[in-house]
Amino acid sequence: MKLSSIFLSRPMLLAFCLLALPAIGLSKEFKMFDATQYSRKPDLAAYGLQPMAVIYEQFYWKPGQSMKSLPPKEQVMALSKRIPAKGEYVTSDVEYWKLDDVSDLELAQNIERYKAIVKWTKEAYPGKKVGIFGRLPIWDNYRCNTDPSHPRFKQWQAANNKLRPLAEVVDCILPELYAVGPDMEAWRKVAVAQLEAARSYGKLPVFVYLWPEYWDLDKRGLEGKAIPAEFWRLQLETAYQYADGVVIWGGYGKSGPLPWNNEYAWWKVTKAFMQEKGLSKK
């Protein structure tokens, strides 16, 4: 039976996720990362969240340089002087080059560009492990929200398979699973499909990017609105079931970094989740 063909109340949906978790208790290795940009933020490493350095597009290219081609290698080599990486992993957040709905020639060219970015970023941050944000697998809130036997789903799978050469050069898979609306059941269906696709790239660890605010992709007036506590817990539990870790992103508004608040609902839920899973240092 399709998950979308039955009605599950929110408590039932969360209970379903909890029951479906592997029965390995606290022995499951699971990492929690902090990539938030809040101002006056406490040291979240003290709670068990490892820092995740994110290298955004604007740091690879200087103003006026074309992003249609690779940035000068010497600029990439100098990144570590501007952006320190305190943790084990580094995220390369280059999203300009398309990896879907392009010609085979353009796809091959863009894969080579991404491979070069990964290689140079590794050289700029020796000893660090590097992944690409949201490129593997292809984020698609629509094709992967269909039955696996549907032609659209199979088309999406085929597009992901073409990206295997890129998966061979990264150290981790970093899918983004930002909620575009309040439908918890719909989010989980897409999330499971995305994470199963991420697993198809082999034994690489899968760390899910989550955002405790809605991504108002469809312009439904959700911009800046926080994910409810129950929904956030569902996201963490789903990641725990299907992935190897979570990267929490956010904390940036239209005017810059948002002020940290210990009373954020997502933060209270995250602390409780980490304590229950044996991931917390406090």
C-alpha positions as CSV (number, residue, x, y, z in Angstrom):
1,M,0.0,0.0,0.0
2,K,1.3,3.5,-0.8
3,L,2.1,5.6,2.2
4,S,0.2,8.5,0.6
5,S,-2.9,6.4,0.2
6,I,-3.6,6.0,3.9
7,F,-4.3,8.7,6.5
8,L,-2.0,8.9,9.5
9,S,-2.5,11.4,12.3
10,R,0.6,13.3,13.3
11,P,1.1,11.3,16.5
12,M,0.6,8.0,14.6
13,L,3.1,9.1,12.0
14,L,5.8,9.9,14.5
15,A,5.1,6.6,16.4
16,F,5.4,4.8,13.1
17,C,8.8,6.2,12.6
18,L,9.9,5.3,16.1
19,L,8.7,1.7,15.7
20,A,10.5,1.4,12.4
21,L,13.9,2.4,13.8
22,P,16.5,-0.4,13.8
23,A,16.6,-2.1,17.1
24,I,20.2,-1.3,17.8
25,G,19.7,1.3,20.6
26,L,22.5,3.5,21.5
27,S,25.1,1.6,19.4
28,K,24.1,3.3,16.2
29,E,26.8,5.6,15.0
30,F,25.1,8.9,14.1
31,K,26.7,12.4,13.7
32,M,25.2,15.7,14.4
33,F,26.6,18.8,12.7
34,D,26.1,22.5,13.2
35,A,26.1,24.7,10.1
36,T,23.9,27.4,11.5
37,Q,24.7,31.1,11.2
38,Y,23.1,32.6,14.3
39,S,24.7,35.5,16.0
40,R,25.7,35.2,19.7
41,K,25.4,31.4,19.3
42,P,26.9,29.3,22.2
43,D,29.4,26.6,21.4
44,L,27.2,23.8,20.2
45,A,30.1,21.5,20.1
46,A,29.8,21.4,23.9
47,Y,26.4,19.7,23.3
48,G,27.7,17.2,20.8
49,L,27.2,19.0,17.4
50,Q,30.3,19.0,15.3
51,P,31.1,22.2,13.3
52,M,30.4,21.9,9.6
53,A,32.3,24.5,7.5
54,V,30.2,25.5,4.4
55,I,32.0,27.1,1.4
56,Y,29.3,29.1,-0.4
57,E,29.5,30.0,-4.1
58,Q,30.4,33.6,-3.4
59,F,33.6,32.5,-1.8
60,Y,34.8,30.5,-4.8
61,W,34.3,33.4,-7.2
62,K,35.1,37.0,-6.9
63,P,32.5,39.7,-7.9
64,G,32.4,40.0,-11.7
65,Q,33.9,36.6,-12.4
66,S,31.7,34.3,-14.5
67,M,30.4,31.2,-12.8
68,K,30.0,29.5,-16.1
69,S,33.6,28.3,-15.8
70,L,35.8,27.2,-12.9
71,P,37.2,29.8,-10.6
72,P,41.0,30.3,-10.7
73,K,42.6,27.5,-8.7
74,E,44.7,29.9,-6.6
75,Q,41.5,31.4,-5.3
76,V,40.2,28.1,-4.1
77,M,43.6,27.3,-2.6
78,A,43.4,30.4,-0.5
79,L,39.9,29.6,1.0
80,S,41.2,28.0,4.2
81,K,42.8,31.4,5.1
82,R,39.4,33.1,4.9
83,I,37.1,30.3,6.1
84,P,38.5,28.0,8.8
85,A,37.2,24.5,9.0
86,K,37.3,23.3,12.6
87,G,35.5,20.0,12.1
88,E,36.1,16.8,10.2
89,Y,34.0,17.7,7.2
90,V,33.6,20.5,4.7
91,T,30.6,21.2,2.6
92,S,31.1,22.7,-0.9
93,D,27.9,24.6,-1.7
94,V,28.2,25.3,-5.4
95,E,24.8,25.0,-7.0
96,Y,25.2,26.9,-10.3
97,W,26.0,24.1,-12.6
98,K,22.9,22.0,-13.6
99,L,23.0,18.2,-13.3
100,D,19.5,17.5,-14.5
101,D,17.5,18.4,-17.6
102,V,20.5,19.2,-19.7
103,S,22.2,17.7,-22.7
104,D,24.6,14.8,-22.2
105,L,27.5,17.1,-23.2
106,E,26.6,19.8,-20.7
107,L,26.1,17.2,-18.0
108,A,29.5,15.7,-18.6
109,Q,31.1,19.1,-18.6
110,N,29.3,20.1,-15.3
111,I,30.3,16.8,-13.6
112,E,33.9,17.5,-14.5
113,R,33.6,21.1,-13.1
114,Y,32.2,19.7,-9.8
115,K,34.9,17.1,-9.6
116,A,37.5,19.8,-10.0
117,I,35.8,21.9,-7.2
118,V,35.9,18.9,-4.9
119,K,39.5,18.1,-5.7
120,W,40.7,21.7,-5.2
121,T,38.7,22.1,-2.0
122,K,40.3,19.0,-0.6
123,E,43.7,20.4,-1.5
124,A,42.8,23.7,0.2
125,Y,41.7,21.8,3.3
126,P,44.2,19.0,3.7
127,G,42.9,16.2,5.9
128,K,39.3,17.3,5.7
129,K,36.5,15.2,4.1
130,V,34.5,17.1,1.4
131,G,31.0,16.7,0.2
132,I,28.7,18.7,-2.2
133,F,25.5,20.2,-0.9
134,G,22.3,18.9,-2.4
135,R,23.8,17.6,-5.7
136,L,23.7,13.9,-4.9
137,P,21.0,12.7,-5.4
138,I,19.1,15.2,-7.5
139,W,16.7,17.1,-5.3
140,D,13.2,16.7,-6.7
141,N,10.1,17.2,-4.7
142,Y,7.9,15.9,-7.4
143,R,9.3,13.1,-9.4
144,C,10.4,11.2,-6.3
145,N,6.9,11.8,-4.8
146,T,5.4,9.2,-7.2
147,D,5.2,5.4,-7.1
148,P,8.6,3.8,-7.9
149,S,7.0,2.1,-10.9
150,H,6.0,5.4,-12.4
151,P,7.9,6.6,-15.4
152,R,8.7,9.9,-13.7
153,F,10.3,8.1,-10.7
154,K,12.3,5.9,-13.1
155,Q,13.5,9.0,-15.0
156,W,14.6,10.5,-11.7
157,Q,16.5,7.3,-10.8
158,A,18.2,7.3,-14.2
159,A,19.3,10.9,-13.8
160,N,20.8,10.0,-10.4
161,N,22.7,7.1,-11.9
162,K,24.4,9.4,-14.3
163,L,26.0,11.2,-11.4
164,R,28.0,8.2,-10.2
165,P,31.3,9.6,-11.5
166,L,30.8,12.6,-9.1
167,A,29.9,10.3,-6.2
168,E,33.3,8.6,-6.7
169,V,35.2,11.8,-5.7
170,V,33.3,13.0,-2.6
171,D,33.7,11.7,0.9
172,C,30.1,11.9,1.9
173,I,26.6,12.5,0.4
174,L,24.8,15.6,1.6
175,P,21.2,15.6,0.5
176,E,19.0,18.6,1.5
177,L,15.5,17.8,2.8
178,Y,14.1,21.2,3.7
179,A,10.4,21.1,4.3
180,V,8.4,23.1,1.6
181,G,5.1,22.8,3.5
182,P,3.5,21.5,6.7
183,D,2.4,18.1,5.3
184,M,4.5,15.8,7.5
185,E,3.5,12.6,5.6
186,A,4.4,14.1,2.2
187,W,7.7,15.3,3.5
188,R,8.6,11.9,4.9
189,K,7.7,10.1,1.6
190,V,10.0,12.4,-0.3
191,A,12.7,12.1,2.4
192,V,12.7,8.4,2.3
193,A,13.0,8.3,-1.5
194,Q,15.8,10.8,-1.4
195,L,17.7,9.0,1.3
196,E,17.4,5.6,-0.4
197,A,18.7,7.2,-3.6
198,A,21.6,8.6,-1.5
199,R,22.4,5.2,-0.3
200,S,22.6,3.9,-3.8
201,Y,26.0,5.6,-4.3
202,G,27.7,3.0,-2.1
203,K,29.2,3.0,1.3
204,L,29.6,6.8,1.6
205,P,28.1,8.3,4.8
206,V,24.9,10.2,4.2
207,F,24.5,13.4,6.2
208,V,21.1,15.1,5.8
209,Y,20.8,18.9,5.6
210,L,17.8,20.0,7.7
211,W,16.5,23.6,8.2
212,P,14.3,24.4,11.2
213,E,12.3,26.8,9.1
214,Y,10.1,26.2,6.0
215,W,11.6,26.6,2.6
216,D,8.9,28.6,1.0
217,L,9.5,27.2,-2.5
218,D,5.9,27.5,-3.6
219,K,5.4,31.0,-2.2
220,R,2.7,30.0,0.3
221,G,3.5,32.6,2.9
222,L,5.8,30.3,4.9
223,E,9.0,32.2,4.6
224,G,10.7,32.7,8.0
225,K,8.2,30.4,9.8
226,A,9.6,27.8,12.2
227,I,9.1,24.1,11.7
228,P,6.7,22.9,14.6
229,A,8.4,20.9,17.3
230,E,6.5,17.7,16.3
231,F,7.5,18.0,12.7
232,W,11.1,18.7,13.6
233,R,11.3,15.6,15.7
234,L,9.9,13.6,12.8
235,Q,12.6,14.9,10.6
236,L,15.3,14.0,13.0
237,E,13.9,10.5,13.5
238,T,13.6,9.9,9.8
239,A,17.2,11.0,9.3
240,Y,18.2,8.7,12.2
241,Q,16.5,5.8,10.6
242,Y,17.8,6.2,7.0
243,A,21.0,8.3,7.2
244,D,24.3,8.6,9.2
245,G,23.9,12.1,10.5
246,V,22.2,15.5,10.3
247,V,23.6,18.9,9.4
248,I,21.5,21.6,10.9
249,W,21.5,24.8,8.7
250,G,19.8,28.1,9.1
251,G,20.0,31.1,11.4
252,Y,20.2,33.7,8.6
253,G,17.4,36.1,7.6
254,K,16.9,38.9,5.1
255,S,19.0,41.3,7.2
256,G,21.8,38.9,8.2
257,P,22.3,36.4,11.0
258,L,19.4,35.9,13.3
259,P,20.0,36.2,17.1
260,W,20.4,33.0,19.0
261,N,17.6,32.0,21.4
262,N,17.9,29.0,23.8
263,E,14.1,28.8,23.7
264,Y,13.9,27.9,20.0
265,A,11.5,24.9,19.8
266,W,13.8,23.1,17.3
267,W,16.7,23.5,19.7
268,K,14.8,22.0,22.7
269,V,13.7,19.1,20.5
270,T,17.2,18.6,19.2
271,K,18.7,18.4,22.6
272,A,16.1,15.9,23.8
273,F,16.6,13.8,20.7
274,M,20.4,13.8,21.2
275,Q,20.1,12.8,24.8
276,E,17.7,10.0,24.0
277,K,20.0,8.6,21.3
278,G,23.1,8.9,23.5
279,L,24.6,11.6,21.2
280,S,24.7,14.5,23.7
281,K,27.7,15.6,25.7
282,K,25.4,17.3,28.3
